[in-house]
Amino acid sequence: MIKSLIIDSIYMHLDFLFDVFVENQEKEAIIWKGVSYNYNWLLKHVKECQETIETSAVYEGTVVGLIGDFSPRSVGMLLSLIEKSCIIVPFSNTAKFDEKKYFNIASVEIVFRIDKHDNINKTQLDNIPNNIFYNTIRERRHPGLVLFTSGTSGEPKAAVHDFTALLEKFKIRRTALRTLNFLLFDHWGGLNTLFHTLSNGGLVLAIQDRSPDAVAAFIEKHKIELLPASPTFLNLLLISEAYKRYDLSSLQVISYGTEPMTTHTLNRLSHIFPNVRLQQTYGLIELGVLRSKSKSNDSLLVKVGGEGYDVRIVEGMLQIKADSVMLGYLNAPSPFTDDGWFKTGDAVIQDGEYIRILGRKSELINVGGEKVYPVEIENVIQELDNVADVTVYSEKNLITGNIICAKVTLIHKEDKNEFNKRLKLHCQKKLEKYKVPVKIVILEDEQFSQRFKKIRRGDNNQQKE
């Protein structure tokens, strides 16, 4: 029985999950660094982690930082902390971050750090959490979750969730494809993949090196069926031509989200992977991941919503009401309307039951009264030969208010003046005059974060998943 395998708790928050583990004890649950762990091992390991928690002065409602990846002990500690009704603040051990700053924002009391060898180390901090959202979670005797926005375009925000609401959707069993856990441990996209896989008796396929060649080799070796990734990574996969060096024929679905996809990249993906379904996803760390349906492989139109979510568009901006919505931010003003709708910050256009996401309102550039979204110009520039990556931004101008600028990373070295002429001529043929970049900067550095997301200027708002 489940209760003989796991330390008794007042609330069994994950009873639905442990039922799946018991039913699938001999099946593989996790592959990490080439080693396979079955569900029976995971059940026993959760018990060991609970014993570790019991001897570490961790109580119901304790704010716990968990630094890990999708290793066996990271997963075991995460599940055990949920069962203990802790407030969990996950961090990825594959990404650099300012530990002191983030721990202070979240008022982390204890940190469990899982190292590259999957060993657990504990650190006690002197923070004393006293927050209205934490108090609400403690009163409910539920587990909590704190997720940080990426901070790629401003200061990170800390979103506080009642973890129970996020877990509710995983009680409905679905089909689990062989899915690569590409998205990171400390954002909901990665955790969503983990819980979907485990709740359906699937196999967590964890990877440490997320470079295009390493990912392609991993797909070939483990016959990955679903690759969830960012448009930035998928563009790198195409430019590197790693797809030519490895057998990726096992892929059935490539899902993309976290940032806008350009039409150019989507069309290339559709051409190179004609037998793979390309699925646009939509999610925010403040809401979770909505069910979505792309109109077609080569279309950026997507239908979002599903059970537990209501969607509306107000003055061209997407608003969502959700059962799984966060309680609020620890360090930022409320993003809710007076009638309880969450303001996503995404500008959209509607086409029947589908929408197209234009970009974040904070990224909007005003040129002489004309509105410009960077992704439109980036798409045109990406059509040029020898362009690896491009980020469009603005600089102040006394006459027009702002001018359009572009930072471009080239695949191969090219004379700067010749490239600038090519770019401007191409844009003049495809875009209105005010959208043509006035300033062009050639970069050798990468233009994306450790999470394979484009780094933009402007005020940070919600973090897509």
URQUI-V464070 format. One record per residue. RES is the residue in one letter. SS is DSSP state (@ for helix, = for strand, . for the rest). PHI is phi as a letter, one per 30 degrees, with the letter a starting at -180 (999 if undefined). D_LAST is the distance of its C-alpha to the last C-alpha in Angstrom with 1 decimal. Layout:
res	ss	phi	d_last
RES	SS	PHI	D_LAST
RES	SS	PHI	D_LAST
This chain:
res	ss	phi	d_last
M	.	999	36.1
I	@	e	32.7
K	@	d	34.4
S	@	d	36.7
L	@	c	33.9
I	.	b	31.8
I	.	e	33.2
D	.	e	33.8
S	.	b	31.5
I	.	d	32.2
Y	.	b	29.0
M	.	c	27.6
H	.	d	24.0
L	.	c	23.2
D	@	e	26.4
F	@	d	24.6
L	@	d	22.9
F	@	d	26.2
D	@	d	28.0
V	@	d	25.9
F	@	d	26.7
V	@	d	30.4
E	@	d	30.5
N	.	b	29.1
Q	.	e	30.8
E	.	d	32.1
K	.	d	28.9
E	=	d	26.8
A	=	c	23.8
I	=	b	22.5
I	=	c	23.6
W	=	b	23.3
K	.	h	25.4
G	.	i	27.3
V	=	c	28.4
S	=	c	27.9
Y	=	b	27.6
N	=	c	28.3
Y	@	d	27.4
N	@	d	30.8
W	@	d	30.1
L	@	d	26.8
L	@	e	28.6
K	@	d	31.3
H	@	d	28.9
V	@	e	27.1
K	@	d	30.7
E	@	d	31.4
C	@	d	28.3
Q	@	d	29.4
E	@	d	32.8
T	@	d	31.5
I	@	d	29.7
E	@	d	33.0
T	.	c	34.9
S	.	c	32.6
A	.	h	33.2
V	.	c	29.8
Y	.	b	30.2
E	.	e	28.5
G	.	j	26.3
T	.	d	26.4
V	=	d	23.4
V	=	c	22.6
G	=	d	20.6
L	=	b	19.6
I	=	c	19.2
G	=	a	18.6
D	.	b	16.8
F	.	c	17.0
S	.	d	20.8
P	@	e	23.1
R	@	d	24.0
S	@	d	20.4
V	@	d	19.7
G	@	d	23.1
M	@	d	22.8
L	@	e	19.5
L	@	d	21.1
S	@	d	24.3
L	@	d	22.9
I	@	d	21.4
E	@	d	24.8
K	.	d	26.5
S	.	i	24.6
C	.	d	23.4
I	=	c	20.8
I	=	c	18.5
V	=	c	16.8
P	=	d	15.1
F	=	b	15.3
S	=	d	15.1
N	.	d	18.6
T	.	c	17.7
A	.	b	16.5
K	.	d	19.0
F	.	a	18.7
D	.	d	21.4
E	@	e	22.1
K	@	e	24.7
K	@	d	22.7
Y	@	d	19.7
F	@	d	22.1
N	@	d	24.1
I	@	e	21.4
A	@	d	20.4
S	.	h	24.1
V	.	d	23.6
E	.	c	26.9
I	=	b	26.7
V	=	c	24.7
F	=	c	24.5
R	=	c	23.9
I	=	c	23.7
D	.	d	25.1
K	.	d	25.1
H	.	c	27.9
D	.	i	26.1
N	.	c	28.5
I	=	c	27.7
N	=	b	28.9
K	=	c	29.1
T	=	b	29.4
Q	=	c	30.7
L	.	c	29.8
D	.	c	31.8
N	.	d	29.1
I	.	b	30.1
P	.	d	27.2
N	.	b	28.3
N	.	b	25.7
I	@	d	25.8
F	@	d	22.4
Y	@	d	23.4
N	@	d	26.8
T	@	d	25.4
I	@	d	23.5
R	@	d	26.7
E	@	d	28.9
R	@	d	27.0
R	.	h	27.3
H	.	c	23.7
P	.	d	21.2
G	=	b	18.8
L	=	b	15.4
V	=	c	14.6
L	=	c	11.3
F	=	c	11.6
T	.	d	9.8
S	.	d	10.3
G	.	i	13.5
T	.	d	13.6
S	.	b	15.3
G	.	l	17.0
E	.	d	17.5
P	.	d	14.7
K	.	c	14.5
A	=	c	14.7
A	=	c	13.3
V	=	c	15.7
H	=	c	15.2
D	=	d	17.9
F	@	e	16.6
T	@	e	19.0
A	@	d	17.2
L	@	d	13.9
L	@	d	16.1
E	@	e	18.2
K	@	d	16.5
F	@	d	17.1
K	@	d	20.8
I	.	d	21.0
R	.	d	21.7
R	.	b	20.4
T	.	d	20.9
A	.	c	19.1
L	.	d	19.2
R	.	d	19.7
T	=	c	16.1
L	=	d	15.4
N	=	d	13.2
F	.	d	11.9
L	.	d	8.6
L	.	d	10.1
F	.	d	11.9
D	.	c	10.9
H	.	b	7.2
W	@	d	6.3
G	@	e	4.8
G	@	d	8.3
L	@	d	10.1
N	@	d	9.3
T	@	d	10.8
L	@	e	13.6
F	@	d	14.6
H	@	d	14.7
T	@	d	16.8
L	@	d	19.1
S	@	d	19.7
N	.	c	21.0
G	.	i	23.1
G	.	d	21.2
L	.	c	21.1
V	=	d	18.6
L	=	c	18.9
A	=	c	18.1
I	.	b	18.4
Q	.	c	19.4
D	.	c	20.0
R	.	c	17.0
S	.	d	19.4
P	@	e	19.9
D	@	d	23.2
A	@	d	22.2
V	@	d	19.3
A	@	d	21.8
A	@	d	24.5
F	@	d	22.4
I	@	d	21.6
E	@	d	25.3
K	@	d	26.5
H	@	c	24.4
K	.	h	24.3
I	.	d	20.5
E	.	c	19.8
L	=	b	16.0
L	=	c	14.1
P	=	c	10.3
A	=	a	9.7
S	=	d	8.9
P	@	e	11.7
T	@	d	13.3
F	@	d	13.9
L	@	d	15.2
N	@	d	17.5
L	@	d	18.7
L	@	d	19.4
L	@	d	21.5
I	@	d	23.3
S	@	d	24.2
E	.	i	25.5
A	@	d	24.6
Y	@	d	24.3
K	@	d	28.0
R	@	c	28.9
Y	.	b	27.3
D	.	d	27.5
L	.	c	24.2
S	.	d	25.9
S	.	d	24.3
L	.	d	21.0
Q	.	c	20.6
V	=	b	17.0
I	=	c	14.6
S	=	c	11.1
Y	=	b	9.2
G	=	a	6.2
T	.	i	4.5
E	.	a	8.1
P	.	d	11.3
M	.	c	13.2
T	.	d	16.9
T	@	d	19.5
H	@	d	21.4
T	@	d	18.9
L	@	d	18.1
N	@	d	21.9
R	@	d	22.5
L	@	d	20.1
S	@	d	21.8
H	@	d	25.2
I	@	d	24.7
F	.	c	23.1
P	.	d	25.1
N	.	c	24.9
V	.	c	21.1
R	=	d	19.0
L	=	c	16.2
Q	=	c	13.5
Q	=	d	11.0
T	.	c	8.0
Y	=	b	6.7
G	=	a	4.8
L	=	b	5.1
I	.	d	6.4
E	.	d	9.6
L	.	b	9.6
G	=	j	7.8
V	=	c	7.0
L	=	d	9.9
R	=	d	12.3
S	=	b	12.7
K	=	b	15.5
S	=	d	16.2
K	.	d	19.7
S	.	a	20.6
N	.	e	19.7
D	.	c	20.7
S	.	c	19.4
L	.	c	16.4
L	.	d	17.4
V	=	b	15.1
K	=	c	16.0
V	=	b	13.5
G	=	k	14.6
G	.	j	16.5
E	.	d	18.2
G	.	j	17.4
Y	=	b	15.9
D	=	c	18.0
V	=	b	17.1
R	=	b	19.4
I	=	c	19.9
V	=	b	22.1
E	.	h	23.7
G	.	i	21.1
M	=	c	18.1
L	=	d	15.6
Q	=	b	16.1
I	=	b	14.9
K	=	c	16.9
A	=	b	15.5
D	.	d	17.2
S	.	c	14.3
V	.	d	13.9
M	.	d	14.3
L	.	d	17.9
G	=	l	17.4
Y	=	c	17.0
L	.	d	19.5
N	.	b	20.1
A	.	a	19.4
P	.	d	20.9
S	.	d	19.8
P	.	c	17.4
F	=	c	19.1
T	.	d	21.9
D	.	d	25.3
D	.	c	24.8
G	.	j	21.6
W	.	c	18.9
F	=	d	15.7
K	=	d	15.7
T	=	d	12.3
G	=	i	14.0
D	=	c	13.2
A	=	d	16.5
V	=	b	17.0
I	=	c	20.1
Q	=	c	21.1
D	=	b	22.9
G	.	i	24.3
E	.	d	21.7
Y	=	c	19.1
I	=	b	17.3
R	=	b	16.4
I	=	d	13.9
L	=	d	16.2
G	=	k	14.2
R	=	d	13.9
K	@	e	17.2
S	@	d	17.5
E	@	c	17.6
L	.	d	20.4
I	=	c	23.7
N	=	c	27.0
V	=	c	29.8
G	.	h	33.1
G	.	j	31.5
E	=	c	29.5
K	=	d	25.7
V	=	b	23.8
Y	.	c	20.2
P	@	e	19.6
V	@	d	17.8
E	@	d	21.1
I	@	d	23.2
E	@	e	21.0
N	@	d	21.3
V	@	d	25.0
I	@	d	25.4
Q	@	d	23.5
E	.	d	26.3
L	.	d	28.8
D	.	d	30.0
N	.	i	29.4
V	=	c	26.1
A	=	d	23.4
D	=	a	21.0
V	=	a	21.3
T	=	b	19.9
V	=	c	21.6
Y	=	b	22.4
S	=	b	25.4
E	=	b	28.5
K	=	d	31.0
N	=	b	34.1
L	.	d	37.2
I	.	d	37.9
T	.	c	34.6
G	=	i	32.5
N	=	b	30.0
I	=	c	30.2
I	=	d	27.7
C	=	b	27.1
A	=	b	25.4
K	=	c	24.7
V	=	b	25.2
T	=	c	25.1
L	=	c	27.7
I	.	d	28.0
H	.	b	31.7
K	.	d	33.8
E	.	a	35.4
D	.	e	37.8
K	@	e	35.9
N	@	d	38.2
E	@	d	38.2
F	@	d	34.4
N	@	e	34.3
K	@	d	36.9
R	@	d	35.0
L	@	d	31.7
K	@	d	33.5
L	@	d	35.6
H	@	d	32.8
C	@	d	30.8
Q	@	d	34.1
K	@	d	34.4
K	@	c	31.0
L	.	b	30.1
E	.	d	32.0
K	@	e	33.9
Y	@	d	31.9
K	@	c	28.7
V	.	d	30.4
P	.	e	29.5
V	.	d	32.4
K	=	c	31.4
I	=	b	30.1
V	=	c	29.3
I	=	c	29.3
L	=	c	27.2
E	.	c	27.5
D	.	d	24.7
E	.	d	21.1
Q	.	c	18.9
F	=	b	15.6
S	.	d	14.3
Q	.	d	14.5
R	.	c	10.8
F	.	h	11.9
K	.	b	10.6
K	=	d	13.4
I	.	d	15.1
R	.	b	16.4
R	.	d	19.0
G	.	j	19.0
D	.	d	18.0
N	.	d	14.6
N	.	b	12.9
Q	.	d	9.6
Q	.	c	6.6
K	=	d	3.8
E	.	b	0.0
